[in-house]
Structure formats: structure tokens, C-alpha cells
Amino acid sequence: MLDLITEDEVSKRLNVSVASLRRWRLLGRGPLFIKVGSLVRYRPEDLESWLGALPTGGSASRCRIATQTVSAAN
């Protein structure tokens, strides 16, 4: 049997509201989900894949580019 996660559990893990998850589904954003009848469920591996694909910030190269741009403007 698959280990499926409810939208309440996902919202707690991501620290977002259930309403946000529902909005993301309507907009085609957020983690993949499956429907079991009228119920929405998430596979743990789909949640992990989605999190891993999110953009991250604070890279050193971005900081260098920003610094170079500011220096060139002065």
C-alpha cells in the first residue's frame, strides 16, 4: 500500500495553509497530487521532488553579480 499524505499533513510540513495548497492546485503549481474519489492525497516522493526543484537563493555568484552591478553604477 502506498504511504499517502493528507493535505492537512502537507500544509503542516510546509507551514502553509490548506487554502494555499488548494490555490496552488487550481493554478497548476505546488506538488503533484492524486485524487482518491473526492479526497486529495500526496505521495511523499512527489512532495520531496517538488521541494528539491524549488529555486533557492543566496548563491555566491548572484551576490558577485549584484556587487559588480552596484560598483559599475558608482
mmJSON file of the N, C-alpha and C atoms, coordinates in Angstrom:
{"data_MODEL":{"atom_site":{
"group_PDB":["ATOM","ATOM","ATOM","ATOM","ATOM","ATOM","ATOM","ATOM","ATOM","ATOM","ATOM","ATOM","ATOM","ATOM","ATOM","ATOM","ATOM","ATOM","ATOM","ATOM","ATOM","ATOM","ATOM","ATOM","ATOM","ATOM","ATOM","ATOM","ATOM","ATOM","ATOM","ATOM","ATOM","ATOM","ATOM","ATOM","ATOM","ATOM","ATOM","ATOM","ATOM","ATOM","ATOM","ATOM","ATOM","ATOM","ATOM","ATOM","ATOM","ATOM","ATOM","ATOM","ATOM","ATOM","ATOM","ATOM","ATOM","ATOM","ATOM","ATOM","ATOM","ATOM","ATOM","ATOM","ATOM","ATOM","ATOM","ATOM","ATOM","ATOM","ATOM","ATOM","ATOM","ATOM","ATOM","ATOM","ATOM","ATOM","ATOM","ATOM","ATOM","ATOM","ATOM","ATOM","ATOM","ATOM","ATOM","ATOM","ATOM","ATOM","ATOM","ATOM","ATOM","ATOM","ATOM","ATOM","ATOM","ATOM","ATOM","ATOM","ATOM","ATOM","ATOM","ATOM","ATOM","ATOM","ATOM","ATOM","ATOM","ATOM","ATOM","ATOM","ATOM","ATOM","ATOM","ATOM","ATOM","ATOM","ATOM","ATOM","ATOM","ATOM","ATOM","ATOM","ATOM","ATOM","ATOM","ATOM","ATOM","ATOM","ATOM","ATOM","ATOM","ATOM","ATOM","ATOM","ATOM","ATOM","ATOM","ATOM","ATOM","ATOM","ATOM","ATOM","ATOM","ATOM","ATOM","ATOM","ATOM","ATOM","ATOM","ATOM","ATOM","ATOM","ATOM","ATOM","ATOM","ATOM","ATOM","ATOM","ATOM","ATOM","ATOM","ATOM","ATOM","ATOM","ATOM","ATOM","ATOM","ATOM","ATOM","ATOM","ATOM","ATOM","ATOM","ATOM","ATOM","ATOM","ATOM","ATOM","ATOM","ATOM","ATOM","ATOM","ATOM","ATOM","ATOM","ATOM","ATOM","ATOM","ATOM","ATOM","ATOM","ATOM","ATOM","ATOM","ATOM","ATOM","ATOM","ATOM","ATOM","ATOM","ATOM","ATOM","ATOM","ATOM","ATOM","ATOM","ATOM","ATOM","ATOM","ATOM","ATOM","ATOM","ATOM","ATOM","ATOM","ATOM","ATOM","ATOM","ATOM","ATOM"],
"id":[1,2,3,4,5,6,7,8,9,10,11,12,13,14,15,16,17,18,19,20,21,22,23,24,25,26,27,28,29,30,31,32,33,34,35,36,37,38,39,40,41,42,43,44,45,46,47,48,49,50,51,52,53,54,55,56,57,58,59,60,61,62,63,64,65,66,67,68,69,70,71,72,73,74,75,76,77,78,79,80,81,82,83,84,85,86,87,88,89,90,91,92,93,94,95,96,97,98,99,100,101,102,103,104,105,106,107,108,109,110,111,112,113,114,115,116,117,118,119,120,121,122,123,124,125,126,127,128,129,130,131,132,133,134,135,136,137,138,139,140,141,142,143,144,145,146,147,148,149,150,151,152,153,154,155,156,157,158,159,160,161,162,163,164,165,166,167,168,169,170,171,172,173,174,175,176,177,178,179,180,181,182,183,184,185,186,187,188,189,190,191,192,193,194,195,196,197,198,199,200,201,202,203,204,205,206,207,208,209,210,211,212,213,214,215,216,217,218,219,220,221,222],
"type_symbol":["N","C","C","N","C","C","N","C","C","N","C","C","N","C","C","N","C","C","N","C","C","N","C","C","N","C","C","N","C","C","N","C","C","N","C","C","N","C","C","N","C","C","N","C","C","N","C","C","N","C","C","N","C","C","N","C","C","N","C","C","N","C","C","N","C","C","N","C","C","N","C","C","N","C","C","N","C","C","N","C","C","N","C","C","N","C","C","N","C","C","N","C","C","N","C","C","N","C","C","N","C","C","N","C","C","N","C","C","N","C","C","N","C","C","N","C","C","N","C","C","N","C","C","N","C","C","N","C","C","N","C","C","N","C","C","N","C","C","N","C","C","N","C","C","N","C","C","N","C","C","N","C","C","N","C","C","N","C","C","N","C","C","N","C","C","N","C","C","N","C","C","N","C","C","N","C","C","N","C","C","N","C","C","N","C","C","N","C","C","N","C","C","N","C","C","N","C","C","N","C","C","N","C","C","N","C","C","N","C","C","N","C","C","N","C","C","N","C","C","N","C","C"],
"label_atom_id":["N","CA","C","N","CA","C","N","CA","C","N","CA","C","N","CA","C","N","CA","C","N","CA","C","N","CA","C","N","CA","C","N","CA","C","N","CA","C","N","CA","C","N","CA","C","N","CA","C","N","CA","C","N","CA","C","N","CA","C","N","CA","C","N","CA","C","N","CA","C","N","CA","C","N","CA","C","N","CA","C","N","CA","C","N","CA","C","N","CA","C","N","CA","C","N","CA","C","N","CA","C","N","CA","C","N","CA","C","N","CA","C","N","CA","C","N","CA","C","N","CA","C","N","CA","C","N","CA","C","N","CA","C","N","CA","C","N","CA","C","N","CA","C","N","CA","C","N","CA","C","N","CA","C","N","CA","C","N","CA","C","N","CA","C","N","CA","C","N","CA","C","N","CA","C","N","CA","C","N","CA","C","N","CA","C","N","CA","C","N","CA","C","N","CA","C","N","CA","C","N","CA","C","N","CA","C","N","CA","C","N","CA","C","N","CA","C","N","CA","C","N","CA","C","N","CA","C","N","CA","C","N","CA","C","N","CA","C","N","CA","C","N","CA","C","N","CA","C","N","CA","C","N","CA","C","N","CA","C"],
"label_alt_id":[null,null,null,null,null,null,null,null,null,null,null,null,null,null,null,null,null,null,null,null,null,null,null,null,null,null,null,null,null,null,null,null,null,null,null,null,null,null,null,null,null,null,null,null,null,null,null,null,null,null,null,null,null,null,null,null,null,null,null,null,null,null,null,null,null,null,null,null,null,null,null,null,null,null,null,null,null,null,null,null,null,null,null,null,null,null,null,null,null,null,null,null,null,null,null,null,null,null,null,null,null,null,null,null,null,null,null,null,null,null,null,null,null,null,null,null,null,null,null,null,null,null,null,null,null,null,null,null,null,null,null,null,null,null,null,null,null,null,null,null,null,null,null,null,null,null,null,null,null,null,null,null,null,null,null,null,null,null,null,null,null,null,null,null,null,null,null,null,null,null,null,null,null,null,null,null,null,null,null,null,null,null,null,null,null,null,null,null,null,null,null,null,null,null,null,null,null,null,null,null,null,null,null,null,null,null,null,null,null,null,null,null,null,null,null,null,null,null,null,null,null,null],
"label_comp_id":["MET","MET","MET","LEU","LEU","LEU","ASP","ASP","ASP","LEU","LEU","LEU","ILE","ILE","ILE","THR","THR","THR","GLU","GLU","GLU","ASP","ASP","ASP","GLU","GLU","GLU","VAL","VAL","VAL","SER","SER","SER","LYS","LYS","LYS","ARG","ARG","ARG","LEU","LEU","LEU","ASN","ASN","ASN","VAL","VAL","VAL","SER","SER","SER","VAL","VAL","VAL","ALA","ALA","ALA","SER","SER","SER","LEU","LEU","LEU","ARG","ARG","ARG","ARG","ARG","ARG","TRP","TRP","TRP","ARG","ARG","ARG","LEU","LEU","LEU","LEU","LEU","LEU","GLY","GLY","GLY","ARG","ARG","ARG","GLY","GLY","GLY","PRO","PRO","PRO","LEU","LEU","LEU","PHE","PHE","PHE","ILE","ILE","ILE","LYS","LYS","LYS","VAL","VAL","VAL","GLY","GLY","GLY","SER","SER","SER","LEU","LEU","LEU","VAL","VAL","VAL","ARG","ARG","ARG","TYR","TYR","TYR","ARG","ARG","ARG","PRO","PRO","PRO","GLU","GLU","GLU","ASP","ASP","ASP","LEU","LEU","LEU","GLU","GLU","GLU","SER","SER","SER","TRP","TRP","TRP","LEU","LEU","LEU","GLY","GLY","GLY","ALA","ALA","ALA","LEU","LEU","LEU","PRO","PRO","PRO","THR","THR","THR","GLY","GLY","GLY","GLY","GLY","GLY","SER","SER","SER","ALA","ALA","ALA","SER","SER","SER","ARG","ARG","ARG","CYS","CYS","CYS","ARG","ARG","ARG","ILE","ILE","ILE","ALA","ALA","ALA","THR","THR","THR","GLN","GLN","GLN","THR","THR","THR","VAL","VAL","VAL","SER","SER","SER","ALA","ALA","ALA","ALA","ALA","ALA","ASN","ASN","ASN"],
"label_asym_id":["A","A","A","A","A","A","A","A","A","A","A","A","A","A","A","A","A","A","A","A","A","A","A","A","A","A","A","A","A","A","A","A","A","A","A","A","A","A","A","A","A","A","A","A","A","A","A","A","A","A","A","A","A","A","A","A","A","A","A","A","A","A","A","A","A","A","A","A","A","A","A","A","A","A","A","A","A","A","A","A","A","A","A","A","A","A","A","A","A","A","A","A","A","A","A","A","A","A","A","A","A","A","A","A","A","A","A","A","A","A","A","A","A","A","A","A","A","A","A","A","A","A","A","A","A","A","A","A","A","A","A","A","A","A","A","A","A","A","A","A","A","A","A","A","A","A","A","A","A","A","A","A","A","A","A","A","A","A","A","A","A","A","A","A","A","A","A","A","A","A","A","A","A","A","A","A","A","A","A","A","A","A","A","A","A","A","A","A","A","A","A","A","A","A","A","A","A","A","A","A","A","A","A","A","A","A","A","A","A","A","A","A","A","A","A","A","A","A","A","A","A","A"],
"label_entity_id":["1","1","1","1","1","1","1","1","1","1","1","1","1","1","1","1","1","1","1","1","1","1","1","1","1","1","1","1","1","1","1","1","1","1","1","1","1","1","1","1","1","1","1","1","1","1","1","1","1","1","1","1","1","1","1","1","1","1","1","1","1","1","1","1","1","1","1","1","1","1","1","1","1","1","1","1","1","1","1","1","1","1","1","1","1","1","1","1","1","1","1","1","1","1","1","1","1","1","1","1","1","1","1","1","1","1","1","1","1","1","1","1","1","1","1","1","1","1","1","1","1","1","1","1","1","1","1","1","1","1","1","1","1","1","1","1","1","1","1","1","1","1","1","1","1","1","1","1","1","1","1","1","1","1","1","1","1","1","1","1","1","1","1","1","1","1","1","1","1","1","1","1","1","1","1","1","1","1","1","1","1","1","1","1","1","1","1","1","1","1","1","1","1","1","1","1","1","1","1","1","1","1","1","1","1","1","1","1","1","1","1","1","1","1","1","1","1","1","1","1","1","1"],
"label_seq_id":[1,1,1,2,2,2,3,3,3,4,4,4,5,5,5,6,6,6,7,7,7,8,8,8,9,9,9,10,10,10,11,11,11,12,12,12,13,13,13,14,14,14,15,15,15,16,16,16,17,17,17,18,18,18,19,19,19,20,20,20,21,21,21,22,22,22,23,23,23,24,24,24,25,25,25,26,26,26,27,27,27,28,28,28,29,29,29,30,30,30,31,31,31,32,32,32,33,33,33,34,34,34,35,35,35,36,36,36,37,37,37,38,38,38,39,39,39,40,40,40,41,41,41,42,42,42,43,43,43,44,44,44,45,45,45,46,46,46,47,47,47,48,48,48,49,49,49,50,50,50,51,51,51,52,52,52,53,53,53,54,54,54,55,55,55,56,56,56,57,57,57,58,58,58,59,59,59,60,60,60,61,61,61,62,62,62,63,63,63,64,64,64,65,65,65,66,66,66,67,67,67,68,68,68,69,69,69,70,70,70,71,71,71,72,72,72,73,73,73,74,74,74],
"pdbx_PDB_ins_code":[null,null,null,null,null,null,null,null,null,null,null,null,null,null,null,null,null,null,null,null,null,null,null,null,null,null,null,null,null,null,null,null,null,null,null,null,null,null,null,null,null,null,null,null,null,null,null,null,null,null,null,null,null,null,null,null,null,null,null,null,null,null,null,null,null,null,null,null,null,null,null,null,null,null,null,null,null,null,null,null,null,null,null,null,null,null,null,null,null,null,null,null,null,null,null,null,null,null,null,null,null,null,null,null,null,null,null,null,null,null,null,null,null,null,null,null,null,null,null,null,null,null,null,null,null,null,null,null,null,null,null,null,null,null,null,null,null,null,null,null,null,null,null,null,null,null,null,null,null,null,null,null,null,null,null,null,null,null,null,null,null,null,null,null,null,null,null,null,null,null,null,null,null,null,null,null,null,null,null,null,null,null,null,null,null,null,null,null,null,null,null,null,null,null,null,null,null,null,null,null,null,null,null,null,null,null,null,null,null,null,null,null,null,null,null,null,null,null,null,null,null,null],
"Cartn_x":[0.847,0.0,0.887,0.471,1.219,1.047,2.111,2.013,1.597,0.36,-0.143,-0.3,-0.118,-0.169,-1.399,-2.116,-3.287,-2.858,-3.789,-3.448,-3.208,-3.848,-3.561,-2.116,-1.659,-0.28,0.724,0.428,1.328,1.372,0.211,0.196,1.024,0.988,1.798,3.284,3.626,5.041,5.626,4.812,5.292,5.049,4.294,3.945,3.176,2.218,1.31,-0.115,-1.068,-2.464,-2.949,-4.0,-4.637,-5.191,-5.67,-6.184,-5.084,-3.859,-2.742,-2.509,-2.523,-2.36,-3.449,-4.678,-5.799,-5.655,-5.213,-4.998,-3.887,-2.8,-1.705,-2.194,-3.054,-3.582,-4.377,-5.211,-6.021,-5.161,-4.028,-3.13,-2.086,-2.092,-1.104,0.269,0.338,1.605,1.616,2.651,2.693,3.038,3.105,3.491,2.403,2.831,1.874,0.956,-0.26,-1.22,-2.018,-2.705,-3.606,-4.966,-5.975,-7.336,-7.755,-8.275,-8.845,-10.32,-11.123,-12.508,-12.505,-13.084,-13.081,-11.929,-11.122,-10.026,-8.755,-8.014,-6.722,-5.636,-4.705,-3.594,-2.295,-1.197,0.136,1.031,1.879,2.898,4.116,4.712,5.904,7.008,7.237,8.312,7.991,6.71,6.337,6.561,6.255,6.481,7.975,8.799,10.248,10.81,10.336,10.797,10.446,9.229,8.789,9.639,9.875,10.707,12.124,12.673,14.021,14.147,13.051,13.079,12.828,12.471,12.21,13.5,13.405,14.608,15.105,16.399,16.993,17.677,17.929,18.558,19.87,20.518,21.734,22.991,22.993,24.201,25.296,26.513,27.654,27.748,27.434,27.554,26.557,25.362,24.385,24.861,25.493,26.0,27.093,27.973,29.044,28.472,27.479,26.876,26.234,25.515,24.864,25.916,27.017,28.071,28.729,28.99,29.595,28.682,27.387,26.429,26.407,26.408,26.412,27.714,28.84,30.138,30.217,29.704,29.747,28.879,27.8,26.9,27.511,28.427,29.043,30.177],
"Cartn_y":[-1.188,0.0,1.245,2.245,3.499,4.278,4.954,5.885,7.223,7.607,8.86,9.875,11.137,12.219,13.074,13.438,14.294,15.738,16.552,17.954,18.668,18.221,18.797,18.524,17.3,16.95,17.732,17.878,18.634,20.095,20.66,22.069,22.283,21.349,21.456,21.316,20.377,20.172,21.392,22.033,23.188,24.506,24.448,25.644,26.642,26.108,26.928,26.472,27.302,26.941,25.914,25.193,24.266,25.052,26.264,27.114,27.403,27.601,27.828,26.595,25.423,24.195,24.07,24.375,24.282,25.282,26.484,27.51,27.07,26.522,26.04,24.96,24.063,23.006,23.607,24.586,25.228,25.936,26.489,27.225,26.333,25.036,24.124,24.254,24.818,24.953,23.92,23.914,23.03,21.604,20.754,19.358,18.587,17.53,16.639,16.036,15.765,15.17,14.115,13.284,12.31,12.464,12.073,12.104,10.666,10.447,9.166,9.457,9.258,9.713,11.23,11.781,13.239,13.721,12.786,13.129,13.459,14.421,14.787,14.19,13.508,12.912,13.209,13.18,13.442,12.248,11.923,10.9,11.583,10.99,11.614,11.908,11.02,11.237,12.402,12.62,13.771,15.079,15.076,16.261,16.58,15.551,15.751,16.237,15.675,16.105,17.564,17.943,19.324,20.286,19.929,20.778,20.903,19.799,19.822,20.655,20.819,21.577,23.064,23.48,24.894,25.699,26.916,27.751,28.096,28.233,28.615,29.961,30.635,31.951,31.971,33.109,33.336,32.735,32.445,31.854,32.915,32.482,33.396,34.104,33.409,34.033,35.167,35.024,36.097,37.307,37.064,38.171,38.921,38.184,38.821,39.676,39.15,39.9,41.178,41.077,42.247,43.275,42.808,43.708,44.398,43.626,44.194,45.247,44.993,45.936,47.23,47.12,48.295,49.062,48.348,49.015,49.737,49.131,49.742,50.986,51.012,52.155,53.343,53.101,54.184,54.72],
"Cartn_z":[0.0,0.0,0.0,-0.721,-0.778,0.524,0.927,2.048,1.468,1.678,1.153,2.268,1.944,2.925,2.64,3.673,3.511,3.284,2.803,2.6,3.931,5.009,6.337,6.738,6.495,6.841,5.993,4.704,3.822,4.242,4.568,4.974,6.233,7.153,8.373,8.062,7.191,6.825,6.135,5.27,4.516,5.23,6.325,7.089,6.215,5.453,4.652,4.956,4.621,4.874,3.848,4.236,3.307,2.12,2.373,1.288,0.268,0.711,-0.211,-1.084,-0.472,-1.248,-2.298,-1.929,-2.863,-4.001,-3.67,-4.695,-5.652,-5.097,-5.928,-6.889,-6.404,-7.272,-8.417,-8.117,-9.156,-10.196,-9.75,-10.636,-11.311,-10.982,-11.56,-10.948,-9.756,-9.026,-7.908,-7.119,-5.966,-6.334,-5.324,-5.548,-6.289,-6.977,-7.619,-6.559,-6.948,-6.025,-6.771,-6.018,-6.614,-5.957,-6.698,-6.172,-5.883,-4.692,-4.308,-4.057,-5.081,-5.009,-4.958,-3.907,-3.736,-2.858,-2.366,-1.46,-2.229,-1.732,-2.31,-1.43,-2.057,-1.326,-2.061,-1.32,-1.861,-1.58,-2.549,-2.334,-1.723,-0.7,-0.082,-1.087,-2.046,-3.02,-3.955,-4.256,-5.09,-4.34,-3.053,-2.229,-2.155,-1.941,-1.868,-3.205,-4.304,-5.627,-5.886,-5.531,-5.732,-4.9,-3.64,-2.781,-3.34,-3.834,-4.382,-5.645,-6.368,-7.624,-7.43,-6.214,-5.973,-6.079,-6.58,-6.654,-5.25,-5.151,-3.876,-4.049,-2.967,-3.046,-2.307,-2.409,-1.635,-2.225,-3.518,-4.086,-4.19,-4.091,-4.128,-5.483,-6.561,-7.879,-8.036,-7.49,-7.568,-6.769,-5.65,-4.833,-5.581,-6.274,-7.038,-8.159,-8.841,-9.942,-9.4,-8.28,-7.693,-7.266,-6.676,-6.238,-7.426,-8.506,-9.701,-10.323,-10.332,-10.9,-10.101,-8.775,-7.912,-8.079,-8.15,-8.324,-9.661,-10.7,-12.033,-12.095,-11.327,-11.329,-10.597,-9.672,-8.896,-9.628],
"occupancy":[1.0,1.0,1.0,1.0,1.0,1.0,1.0,1.0,1.0,1.0,1.0,1.0,1.0,1.0,1.0,1.0,1.0,1.0,1.0,1.0,1.0,1.0,1.0,1.0,1.0,1.0,1.0,1.0,1.0,1.0,1.0,1.0,1.0,1.0,1.0,1.0,1.0,1.0,1.0,1.0,1.0,1.0,1.0,1.0,1.0,1.0,1.0,1.0,1.0,1.0,1.0,1.0,1.0,1.0,1.0,1.0,1.0,1.0,1.0,1.0,1.0,1.0,1.0,1.0,1.0,1.0,1.0,1.0,1.0,1.0,1.0,1.0,1.0,1.0,1.0,1.0,1.0,1.0,1.0,1.0,1.0,1.0,1.0,1.0,1.0,1.0,1.0,1.0,1.0,1.0,1.0,1.0,1.0,1.0,1.0,1.0,1.0,1.0,1.0,1.0,1.0,1.0,1.0,1.0,1.0,1.0,1.0,1.0,1.0,1.0,1.0,1.0,1.0,1.0,1.0,1.0,1.0,1.0,1.0,1.0,1.0,1.0,1.0,1.0,1.0,1.0,1.0,1.0,1.0,1.0,1.0,1.0,1.0,1.0,1.0,1.0,1.0,1.0,1.0,1.0,1.0,1.0,1.0,1.0,1.0,1.0,1.0,1.0,1.0,1.0,1.0,1.0,1.0,1.0,1.0,1.0,1.0,1.0,1.0,1.0,1.0,1.0,1.0,1.0,1.0,1.0,1.0,1.0,1.0,1.0,1.0,1.0,1.0,1.0,1.0,1.0,1.0,1.0,1.0,1.0,1.0,1.0,1.0,1.0,1.0,1.0,1.0,1.0,1.0,1.0,1.0,1.0,1.0,1.0,1.0,1.0,1.0,1.0,1.0,1.0,1.0,1.0,1.0,1.0,1.0,1.0,1.0,1.0,1.0,1.0,1.0,1.0,1.0,1.0,1.0,1.0,1.0,1.0,1.0,1.0,1.0,1.0],
"B_iso_or_equiv":[0.0,0.0,0.0,0.0,0.0,0.0,0.0,0.0,0.0,0.0,0.0,0.0,0.0,0.0,0.0,0.0,0.0,0.0,0.0,0.0,0.0,0.0,0.0,0.0,0.0,0.0,0.0,0.0,0.0,0.0,0.0,0.0,0.0,0.0,0.0,0.0,0.0,0.0,0.0,0.0,0.0,0.0,0.0,0.0,0.0,0.0,0.0,0.0,0.0,0.0,0.0,0.0,0.0,0.0,0.0,0.0,0.0,0.0,0.0,0.0,0.0,0.0,0.0,0.0,0.0,0.0,0.0,0.0,0.0,0.0,0.0,0.0,0.0,0.0,0.0,0.0,0.0,0.0,0.0,0.0,0.0,0.0,0.0,0.0,0.0,0.0,0.0,0.0,0.0,0.0,0.0,0.0,0.0,0.0,0.0,0.0,0.0,0.0,0.0,0.0,0.0,0.0,0.0,0.0,0.0,0.0,0.0,0.0,0.0,0.0,0.0,0.0,0.0,0.0,0.0,0.0,0.0,0.0,0.0,0.0,0.0,0.0,0.0,0.0,0.0,0.0,0.0,0.0,0.0,0.0,0.0,0.0,0.0,0.0,0.0,0.0,0.0,0.0,0.0,0.0,0.0,0.0,0.0,0.0,0.0,0.0,0.0,0.0,0.0,0.0,0.0,0.0,0.0,0.0,0.0,0.0,0.0,0.0,0.0,0.0,0.0,0.0,0.0,0.0,0.0,0.0,0.0,0.0,0.0,0.0,0.0,0.0,0.0,0.0,0.0,0.0,0.0,0.0,0.0,0.0,0.0,0.0,0.0,0.0,0.0,0.0,0.0,0.0,0.0,0.0,0.0,0.0,0.0,0.0,0.0,0.0,0.0,0.0,0.0,0.0,0.0,0.0,0.0,0.0,0.0,0.0,0.0,0.0,0.0,0.0,0.0,0.0,0.0,0.0,0.0,0.0,0.0,0.0,0.0,0.0,0.0,0.0],
"pdbx_formal_charge":[null,null,null,null,null,null,null,null,null,null,null,null,null,null,null,null,null,null,null,null,null,null,null,null,null,null,null,null,null,null,null,null,null,null,null,null,null,null,null,null,null,null,null,null,null,null,null,null,null,null,null,null,null,null,null,null,null,null,null,null,null,null,null,null,null,null,null,null,null,null,null,null,null,null,null,null,null,null,null,null,null,null,null,null,null,null,null,null,null,null,null,null,null,null,null,null,null,null,null,null,null,null,null,null,null,null,null,null,null,null,null,null,null,null,null,null,null,null,null,null,null,null,null,null,null,null,null,null,null,null,null,null,null,null,null,null,null,null,null,null,null,null,null,null,null,null,null,null,null,null,null,null,null,null,null,null,null,null,null,null,null,null,null,null,null,null,null,null,null,null,null,null,null,null,null,null,null,null,null,null,null,null,null,null,null,null,null,null,null,null,null,null,null,null,null,null,null,null,null,null,null,null,null,null,null,null,null,null,null,null,null,null,null,null,null,null,null,null,null,null,null,null],
"auth_seq_id":[1,1,1,2,2,2,3,3,3,4,4,4,5,5,5,6,6,6,7,7,7,8,8,8,9,9,9,10,10,10,11,11,11,12,12,12,13,13,13,14,14,14,15,15,15,16,16,16,17,17,17,18,18,18,19,19,19,20,20,20,21,21,21,22,22,22,23,23,23,24,24,24,25,25,25,26,26,26,27,27,27,28,28,28,29,29,29,30,30,30,31,31,31,32,32,32,33,33,33,34,34,34,35,35,35,36,36,36,37,37,37,38,38,38,39,39,39,40,40,40,41,41,41,42,42,42,43,43,43,44,44,44,45,45,45,46,46,46,47,47,47,48,48,48,49,49,49,50,50,50,51,51,51,52,52,52,53,53,53,54,54,54,55,55,55,56,56,56,57,57,57,58,58,58,59,59,59,60,60,60,61,61,61,62,62,62,63,63,63,64,64,64,65,65,65,66,66,66,67,67,67,68,68,68,69,69,69,70,70,70,71,71,71,72,72,72,73,73,73,74,74,74],
"auth_comp_id":["MET","MET","MET","LEU","LEU","LEU","ASP","ASP","ASP","LEU","LEU","LEU","ILE","ILE","ILE","THR","THR","THR","GLU","GLU","GLU","ASP","ASP","ASP","GLU","GLU","GLU","VAL","VAL","VAL","SER","SER","SER","LYS","LYS","LYS","ARG","ARG","ARG","LEU","LEU","LEU","ASN","ASN","ASN","VAL","VAL","VAL","SER","SER","SER","VAL","VAL","VAL","ALA","ALA","ALA","SER","SER","SER","LEU","LEU","LEU","ARG","ARG","ARG","ARG","ARG","ARG","TRP","TRP","TRP","ARG","ARG","ARG","LEU","LEU","LEU","LEU","LEU","LEU","GLY","GLY","GLY","ARG","ARG","ARG","GLY","GLY","GLY","PRO","PRO","PRO","LEU","LEU","LEU","PHE","PHE","PHE","ILE","ILE","ILE","LYS","LYS","LYS","VAL","VAL","VAL","GLY","GLY","GLY","SER","SER","SER","LEU","LEU","LEU","VAL","VAL","VAL","ARG","ARG","ARG","TYR","TYR","TYR","ARG","ARG","ARG","PRO","PRO","PRO","GLU","GLU","GLU","ASP","ASP","ASP","LEU","LEU","LEU","GLU","GLU","GLU","SER","SER","SER","TRP","TRP","TRP","LEU","LEU","LEU","GLY","GLY","GLY","ALA","ALA","ALA","LEU","LEU","LEU","PRO","PRO","PRO","THR","THR","THR","GLY","GLY","GLY","GLY","GLY","GLY","SER","SER","SER","ALA","ALA","ALA","SER","SER","SER","ARG","ARG","ARG","CYS","CYS","CYS","ARG","ARG","ARG","ILE","ILE","ILE","ALA","ALA","ALA","THR","THR","THR","GLN","GLN","GLN","THR","THR","THR","VAL","VAL","VAL","SER","SER","SER","ALA","ALA","ALA","ALA","ALA","ALA","ASN","ASN","ASN"],
"auth_asym_id":["A","A","A","A","A","A","A","A","A","A","A","A","A","A","A","A","A","A","A","A","A","A","A","A","A","A","A","A","A","A","A","A","A","A","A","A","A","A","A","A","A","A","A","A","A","A","A","A","A","A","A","A","A","A","A","A","A","A","A","A","A","A","A","A","A","A","A","A","A","A","A","A","A","A","A","A","A","A","A","A","A","A","A","A","A","A","A","A","A","A","A","A","A","A","A","A","A","A","A","A","A","A","A","A","A","A","A","A","A","A","A","A","A","A","A","A","A","A","A","A","A","A","A","A","A","A","A","A","A","A","A","A","A","A","A","A","A","A","A","A","A","A","A","A","A","A","A","A","A","A","A","A","A","A","A","A","A","A","A","A","A","A","A","A","A","A","A","A","A","A","A","A","A","A","A","A","A","A","A","A","A","A","A","A","A","A","A","A","A","A","A","A","A","A","A","A","A","A","A","A","A","A","A","A","A","A","A","A","A","A","A","A","A","A","A","A","A","A","A","A","A","A"],
"auth_atom_id":["N","CA","C","N","CA","C","N","CA","C","N","CA","C","N","CA","C","N","CA","C","N","CA","C","N","CA","C","N","CA","C","N","CA","C","N","CA","C","N","CA","C","N","CA","C","N","CA","C","N","CA","C","N","CA","C","N","CA","C","N","CA","C","N","CA","C","N","CA","C","N","CA","C","N","CA","C","N","CA","C","N","CA","C","N","CA","C","N","CA","C","N","CA","C","N","CA","C","N","CA","C","N","CA","C","N","CA","C","N","CA","C","N","CA","C","N","CA","C","N","CA","C","N","CA","C","N","CA","C","N","CA","C","N","CA","C","N","CA","C","N","CA","C","N","CA","C","N","CA","C","N","CA","C","N","CA","C","N","CA","C","N","CA","C","N","CA","C","N","CA","C","N","CA","C","N","CA","C","N","CA","C","N","CA","C","N","CA","C","N","CA","C","N","CA","C","N","CA","C","N","CA","C","N","CA","C","N","CA","C","N","CA","C","N","CA","C","N","CA","C","N","CA","C","N","CA","C","N","CA","C","N","CA","C","N","CA","C","N","CA","C","N","CA","C","N","CA","C","N","CA","C","N","CA","C","N","CA","C"],
"pdbx_PDB_model_num":[1,1,1,1,1,1,1,1,1,1,1,1,1,1,1,1,1,1,1,1,1,1,1,1,1,1,1,1,1,1,1,1,1,1,1,1,1,1,1,1,1,1,1,1,1,1,1,1,1,1,1,1,1,1,1,1,1,1,1,1,1,1,1,1,1,1,1,1,1,1,1,1,1,1,1,1,1,1,1,1,1,1,1,1,1,1,1,1,1,1,1,1,1,1,1,1,1,1,1,1,1,1,1,1,1,1,1,1,1,1,1,1,1,1,1,1,1,1,1,1,1,1,1,1,1,1,1,1,1,1,1,1,1,1,1,1,1,1,1,1,1,1,1,1,1,1,1,1,1,1,1,1,1,1,1,1,1,1,1,1,1,1,1,1,1,1,1,1,1,1,1,1,1,1,1,1,1,1,1,1,1,1,1,1,1,1,1,1,1,1,1,1,1,1,1,1,1,1,1,1,1,1,1,1,1,1,1,1,1,1,1,1,1,1,1,1,1,1,1,1,1,1]
}}}
